[in-house]
Amino acid sequence: MKLKSLATSIATAFLLSACGSSNDSTVTSPSDAIAAKYQGNWQAPGYALSMEIGTHSVNVYRHTSDYCLHITEEMDVNTQDLERLIREADETQQLEWYSGFGTADSKVPGIHFDQVVELPESCQNNVISMLDDTAASLDILELWDLYGQIFSEYYVDFGLNNVNWNQVLNDAGSELHNDSDAFSLFLAMEQTLVPLSDGHNYIQAQQGWSAKTLTKPTLIERLVEEFADTNGLPFPIPDHLVTQDLVDDANAYIMAHLENQWELVADYAEDPSDIQIAANGYIRWFENQGLGYLYIGSMAGYADPADFDELGYAVQTISVVNSALDQALNDLQHVNGLIIDVRTNDGGHDFVSLAIANRFTDSNVHAYSKQARNGNSRTPLLDVYLEPHSGIRFTGPTVLLTSSSTVSAAEAFSLSMAQLPQVTLAGESSHGAFSDVMEWDLPNAFRIGLSNEFYLSPQGDWFEGQGVPVDVFVPFYTVSQREAEVDLGIETAFAVLTN
């Protein structure tokens, strides 16, 4: 998953920054005006965002052609507050929203804004305020229209799965009317997600309803299917058969197998005491027979976002990751080859992926490029490069293990590592859900997410829906491997590194 959800971050970032949550010891007076170079109207092509920056204020809007949601209004903002979130983009006349995309030194591109004369037409009249808890200002059919328009104008590519979006909307919404209830609206929205098969699309409602689809089956979904088959249940398990006891039993089955999967890995250490664990358990490593094993379990979870503003969170996250990698690579610096395992890494932040990948290169390397859908075209390509970490690195022979449960930011990591000549990818192709999540809070308190970005290899390949391909295919955690008590991925990596 990509944890960068822009609507939420933009709505909260100014609050955190302006309230003095930064770790800076020097705070200027709120009466100081925002620097003139930032003032004016700004629009981010492909990202449904516009900003109105005044002398002391910032207003942020999310918009489609016909609807405009006013999502942030902050007063008493000064230049220092703003610059923890936004900076001038290099060599362009743009602003870049970089907060949430890493530290000030991270090379992961943020959201680029062009200066415009005026806000979009939809934001000049009938703006819908999202600034308080007042009742929804749109009826059911208007909410349905807004939902459909968001996907129609910003979803990355309907052609990927040959989806006729207008037909999908007509079919799913055929029974909706202004007297329909919220659950009927939710069910109609849920129906539209199925043909897209995109793990970054979702719907969440304050009533507790949630819906999403997966790009391809993950390990957990395979385990749920096994559980259903073992218990004589159809799969997917119909709602009318779901009880709390069934949920508890299914969760117990999944957890037992996830623990067993790690036990199969841990058996490759010469002794359990050889396994070192750091960074909340997300980074683990050991050495055996001259080869190293490095587990990276997530691209997030290394710091608590509640304790920092976005920039402080990124700084702390990178600090924890670097400390753990210093320990791991110091211990493994003399191995003849290294196995890196991201088979159960479901993503997080690209800036974490890049910081880790920088440990495995001695030169600048084009890792990938990204751009957003912009109407019938795309925004300019933004190239992302690996740059050698200044501290301890490992550039010897490496096998990267991936699976269909390697998702999102972990796929950006896999795509980056695939550009290094000493790295062999083994396992299953990754999940195939790369984009950051464009997130919208709707006026009825539904939250929706969708993909709007293209991630491309340096050669121009787009692996959305397919995943990063591997050099050596090895199925992950199959029944036969469990019965034989082997991890075929690790066995294969050992063979690659010792031949």
SULQUI-V200627 format. One record per backbone hydrogen bond with DSSP energy under -0.5 kcal/mol. CO is the residue of the C=O (numbers start at 1). NH is the residue of the N-H. E is the energy in kcal/mol with one decimal. If there is no record, write none. Layout:
# SULQUI-V200627
co	nh	e
CO	NH	E
CO	NH	E
This chain:
# SULQUI-V200627
co	nh	e
1	3	-0.6
1	348	-1.3
3	5	-1.4
4	6	-0.7
4	437	-0.7
5	9	-2.3
6	10	-2.9
7	11	-1.8
8	12	-1.5
9	13	-2.7
10	14	-0.8
12	16	-2.2
13	17	-2.7
14	18	-3.2
15	19	-1.3
16	21	-2.1
17	20	-1.6
25	27	-0.6
29	32	-2.0
33	79	-0.5
35	38	-1.9
35	39	-0.7
36	39	-0.7
40	53	-2.9
41	116	-2.5
42	51	-3.0
43	45	-0.8
43	114	-3.3
44	47	-2.0
44	49	-0.8
48	63	-1.4
49	44	-2.8
50	61	-2.8
51	42	-2.8
51	53	-0.5
52	54	-0.6
52	59	-2.0
53	40	-2.8
55	34	-3.9
56	77	-3.2
57	54	-2.8
58	74	-2.7
59	52	-2.8
60	71	-1.7
60	72	-1.6
61	50	-2.0
62	69	-3.6
67	64	-2.8
68	70	-0.5
68	128	-3.1
69	62	-2.5
69	71	-1.0
70	130	-2.3
72	60	-2.1
74	58	-2.2
78	82	-2.3
79	83	-2.6
80	84	-0.6
81	84	-1.1
82	85	-1.9
82	86	-2.9
85	98	-1.3
85	99	-1.8
87	96	-3.3
89	92	-1.3
94	89	-2.3
95	113	-3.3
96	87	-1.9
96	98	-1.1
97	111	-1.9
98	101	-2.3
103	106	-1.1
111	97	-3.3
113	95	-1.9
114	43	-2.8
116	41	-0.7
120	123	-1.9
121	124	-1.6
121	125	-0.6
127	129	-0.6
128	70	-2.9
139	143	-2.7
140	144	-2.4
141	145	-2.2
142	146	-2.7
143	147	-2.6
144	148	-2.6
145	149	-2.3
146	150	-2.4
147	151	-1.8
148	152	-2.5
149	153	-2.3
150	154	-1.8
151	155	-2.2
153	375	-0.6
157	160	-1.0
158	161	-0.8
158	163	-2.7
159	162	-0.9
163	165	-1.0
164	168	-2.4
165	169	-2.7
166	170	-2.3
167	171	-2.6
168	172	-2.7
169	173	-2.4
171	174	-0.8
173	176	-1.3
177	180	-2.3
181	185	-1.7
182	186	-2.4
183	187	-2.7
184	188	-2.0
185	189	-2.4
186	190	-3.0
187	191	-2.0
188	192	-1.1
189	192	-0.6
189	193	-0.8
190	193	-1.0
190	194	-0.7
191	194	-0.5
191	195	-0.5
193	196	-0.6
193	197	-1.2
194	197	-0.8
198	201	-1.9
198	213	-0.6
201	213	-0.7
202	449	-2.2
203	211	-2.3
204	447	-3.3
205	208	-2.3
209	205	-2.5
211	203	-2.4
218	222	-2.3
219	223	-2.3
220	224	-2.3
221	225	-2.2
222	226	-2.2
223	227	-2.6
224	228	-2.6
225	229	-2.5
226	230	-3.0
227	231	-1.7
228	233	-3.4
229	232	-1.4
238	241	-1.7
238	242	-0.5
239	242	-1.3
243	247	-2.4
244	248	-2.7
245	249	-2.5
246	250	-2.7
247	251	-2.7
248	252	-2.2
249	253	-2.2
250	254	-2.5
251	255	-2.8
252	256	-2.3
253	257	-1.8
254	258	-2.5
255	259	-2.4
256	260	-1.9
257	261	-2.6
258	262	-1.7
259	263	-2.2
260	264	-2.2
261	265	-1.4
262	266	-3.2
263	267	-1.6
265	268	-2.2
266	269	-1.8
271	274	-2.5
272	275	-1.4
274	276	-0.5
276	285	-2.0
278	281	-0.5
278	283	-1.8
279	282	-2.1
282	297	-3.3
283	278	-2.8
284	295	-3.2
285	276	-2.9
286	293	-2.7
287	270	-0.6
288	291	-2.0
290	336	-3.4
290	337	-0.7
291	288	-2.8
292	339	-2.8
293	286	-1.7
294	341	-2.8
295	284	-1.7
295	297	-0.5
297	346	-0.5
299	349	-1.9
303	305	-0.7
304	307	-2.1
305	308	-1.0
309	313	-2.8
310	314	-2.1
311	315	-2.4
312	316	-2.5
313	317	-2.7
314	318	-2.6
315	319	-2.0
316	320	-2.3
317	321	-2.5
318	322	-2.9
319	323	-2.1
320	324	-2.2
321	325	-2.6
322	326	-2.4
323	327	-1.8
324	328	-2.7
325	329	-2.9
326	330	-1.6
327	331	-2.1
328	332	-1.8
330	333	-0.7
332	335	-1.7
337	292	-2.7
338	340	-0.5
338	399	-2.6
339	294	-3.3
340	342	-0.6
340	401	-3.2
341	296	-2.3
342	345	-1.3
344	346	-0.8
345	407	-2.1
347	299	-2.0
348	3	-2.2
348	4	-0.5
349	352	-0.5
349	353	-1.7
350	354	-2.7
351	355	-1.8
352	356	-2.2
353	357	-2.6
354	358	-2.1
356	359	-1.8
357	360	-2.1
358	361	-0.7
358	389	-2.1
359	394	-2.7
365	367	-0.6
365	386	-3.3
368	384	-3.0
369	456	-3.2
370	382	-2.5
371	454	-3.6
372	379	-2.6
374	377	-1.9
377	374	-2.7
381	383	-0.6
382	370	-2.0
384	367	-2.4
384	368	-1.4
386	365	-1.6
397	338	-2.2
398	424	-2.6
399	340	-2.8
399	401	-0.6
400	402	-0.5
400	426	-2.7
401	342	-2.4
402	428	-2.2
403	406	-1.9
405	407	-0.8
406	431	-2.8
407	410	-2.2
408	411	-1.3
408	412	-1.8
409	413	-1.8
410	414	-2.0
411	415	-3.0
412	416	-2.0
413	417	-2.9
414	418	-1.9
416	419	-1.5
417	420	-1.8
420	423	-1.7
422	398	-2.4
424	400	-2.8
425	471	-2.2
425	472	-1.8
426	402	-2.1
427	474	-2.1
432	465	-2.6
433	408	-0.8
436	438	-0.6
436	452	-0.7
437	6	-0.9
437	439	-0.7
438	450	-1.6
440	442	-0.6
440	448	-2.5
442	445	-2.2
446	442	-3.3
447	204	-2.9
448	440	-2.8
449	202	-1.8
450	438	-3.1
451	156	-1.7
452	373	-2.5
454	371	-1.8
454	456	-0.5
455	463	-0.6
456	369	-2.7
457	460	-2.4
461	457	-2.5
461	463	-0.6
463	466	-1.7
463	467	-3.3
468	430	-1.2
472	427	-2.4
475	477	-0.5
478	482	-2.1
479	483	-2.6
480	484	-1.9
481	485	-0.8
481	486	-2.2
482	485	-0.7
486	488	-0.6
487	491	-2.4
488	492	-2.4
489	493	-2.4
490	494	-2.6
491	495	-1.9
492	496	-2.5
493	497	-2.4
494	498	-1.4
495	499	-0.9
